[in-house]
Amino acid sequence: MGHIQVCGLSKQYMERRTAPRTVNCSPNVEQGTYLEVLNDINLHFEDGELVCLLGPSGCGKTTLVRIIAGFEQPTSGSVTIDGKQVKGPSSNHIFVFQHNGLLPWMTVWDNVRLGLRHMSDKEQMGDRIREYLDIVNLTGFEHHYPHQLSGGMQRRAELARALVVNPDVLLMDEPFAGLDFLTRLKMREEIINMHEYFRKTILFITHDIEEALVMADRMVVFSDRPAQVRMNLKLSCSHPRDFTKESALEDLRRSVYMELGVHYAL
Ligand SMILES: Nc1ncnc2c1ncn2[C@@H]1O[C@H](COP(=O)(O)OP(=O)(O)OP(=O)(O)O)[C@@H](O)[C@H]1O
C-alpha cells in the first residue's frame, strides 16, 4: 500500500506583505496578493516507488509534500492515497521524516519507542525496537542521547524511528542536509538498501541531481515557482548505478542540469 495520485493540484498562499488592509478582507488576485506556488500538478506514484523530487529553491517542493502529508490544504485539486482523499494529517500511513527530529531529552531507545506507544505488549515492543536499531546499525547505542551521536548516527536513529511504525509512505524533505560528503554517500546507500528491503513508497526531496540519479526509481523535476512538472522520468537501471559505465545516466544528468538552467558548469 502507498499508491499516491496527485490530481490538478494548485496552491496559492496569501502574501501578507501585499494583502489589502481594508474592511473588505477578500484578497485581490489581480493585484498580486496571492503567491502562486503550485500550478496544476498531476502526478502518480506507484506503491513502493522511491521518487526524488527536484527543482529550483523555493519552487514549491516542500509545499507539495506538506499537502500530500495533509498538513496543508490545496487551493484546488486533490491528493489520494490508496484511493482515499487526503483531508488532513494521518499518522497511520504516512511518516514525515525530519532531520533533527529526535527529541534531545530522550535516549535513542525512547525516541524510537515514540511511534509504538500504542503497543500494549511491552516485550513485543522491545523486540521491535531492537530489530530496527539493528537494521540501522545502532545496536549498542540505545541509551545514548542524540547529542552523543554523530550526524550520520542521528539520521540512522531518525530512520529507525520512521521505519518502526511501518508506514506505507515515507516523506523525506532533504533528509541529508548538513551531513558531510562521505556520510551523505553512506546514507544514500542505506536508503537504497532499506528501500530494496522494505519497498515503502518514498518521496524524497533533494537538490542533488547525482543523488537522485543514484537512488530514484522515478525522478520528478519542477520548474521555477509556480511549480509545474518539467520532467517525470522512470529510472529502470539496477543498483548500484555507475555514471562511468552507464552513458544513459550521464546523458540524463546533463539534461536535468540543463532543465534546471545549468549549461556549462557540469
Ligand atoms: N505557509 C506559507 N505561507 C506563505 N508562503 C509560504 C508558506 N510556505 C511556503 N511559502 C512560500 O512558498 C514558496 C515555496 O516554498 P517551499 O518551501 O514549498 O519551496 P521549496 O521548493 O521546498 O524550497 P527549498 O528547495 O528552498 O526548500 C516560497 O516562496 C515560500 O516562501
Ligand as a Chemical Component Dictionary entry (heavy atoms), coordinates in Angstrom:
data_LIG
# 
_chem_comp.id                   LIG 
_chem_comp.type                 NON-POLYMER 
_chem_comp.pdbx_formal_charge   0 
_chem_comp.three_letter_code    LIG 
# 
loop_
_chem_comp_atom.comp_id 
_chem_comp_atom.atom_id 
_chem_comp_atom.alt_atom_id 
_chem_comp_atom.type_symbol 
_chem_comp_atom.charge 
_chem_comp_atom.model_Cartn_x 
_chem_comp_atom.model_Cartn_y 
_chem_comp_atom.model_Cartn_z 
_chem_comp_atom.pdbx_ordinal 
LIG N1  N1  N 0 2.903  28.934 4.983  1  
LIG C1  C1  C 0 3.319  29.723 3.976  2  
LIG N2  N2  N 0 2.794  30.955 3.811  3  
LIG C2  C2  C 0 3.187  31.731 2.804  4  
LIG N3  N3  N 0 4.102  31.395 1.904  5  
LIG C3  C3  C 0 4.672  30.179 2.013  6  
LIG C4  C4  C 0 4.313  29.290 3.054  7  
LIG N4  N4  N 0 5.037  28.145 2.918  8  
LIG C5  C5  C 0 5.813  28.335 1.840  9  
LIG N5  N5  N 0 5.600  29.544 1.307  10 
LIG C6  C6  C 0 6.237  30.092 0.101  11 
LIG O1  O1  O 0 6.010  29.164 -0.940 12 
LIG C7  C7  C 0 7.155  29.113 -1.784 13 
LIG C8  C8  C 0 7.579  27.668 -1.940 14 
LIG O2  O2  O 0 8.118  27.220 -0.699 15 
LIG P1  P1  P 0 8.594  25.715 -0.498 16 
LIG O3  O3  O 0 9.196  25.630 0.857  17 
LIG O4  O4  O 0 7.492  24.804 -0.844 18 
LIG O5  O5  O 0 9.719  25.608 -1.627 19 
LIG P2  P2  P 0 10.850 24.505 -1.846 20 
LIG O6  O6  O 0 10.844 24.191 -3.298 21 
LIG O7  O7  O 0 10.687 23.385 -0.906 22 
LIG O8  O8  O 0 12.143 25.345 -1.467 23 
LIG P3  P3  P 0 13.615 24.873 -0.994 24 
LIG O9  O9  O 0 14.118 23.987 -2.083 25 
LIG O10 O10 O 0 14.378 26.159 -0.917 26 
LIG O11 O11 O 0 13.452 24.193 0.323  27 
LIG C9  C9  C 0 8.210  30.012 -1.169 28 
LIG O12 O12 O 0 8.213  31.243 -1.857 29 
LIG C10 C10 C 0 7.741  30.206 0.244  30 
LIG O13 O13 O 0 8.101  31.468 0.735  31 
# 
loop_
_chem_comp_bond.comp_id 
_chem_comp_bond.atom_id_1 
_chem_comp_bond.atom_id_2 
_chem_comp_bond.value_order 
_chem_comp_bond.pdbx_ordinal 
LIG N1  C1  SING 1  
LIG C1  N2  SING 2  
LIG C1  C4  DOUB 3  
LIG N2  C2  DOUB 4  
LIG C2  N3  SING 5  
LIG N3  C3  DOUB 6  
LIG C3  C4  SING 7  
LIG C3  N5  SING 8  
LIG C4  N4  SING 9  
LIG N4  C5  DOUB 10 
LIG C5  N5  SING 11 
LIG N5  C6  SING 12 
LIG C6  O1  SING 13 
LIG C6  C10 SING 14 
LIG O1  C7  SING 15 
LIG C7  C8  SING 16 
LIG C7  C9  SING 17 
LIG C8  O2  SING 18 
LIG O2  P1  SING 19 
LIG P1  O3  DOUB 20 
LIG P1  O4  SING 21 
LIG P1  O5  SING 22 
LIG O5  P2  SING 23 
LIG P2  O6  DOUB 24 
LIG P2  O7  SING 25 
LIG P2  O8  SING 26 
LIG O8  P3  SING 27 
LIG P3  O9  DOUB 28 
LIG P3  O10 SING 29 
LIG P3  O11 SING 30 
LIG C9  O12 SING 31 
LIG C9  C10 SING 32 
LIG C10 O13 SING 33 
# 
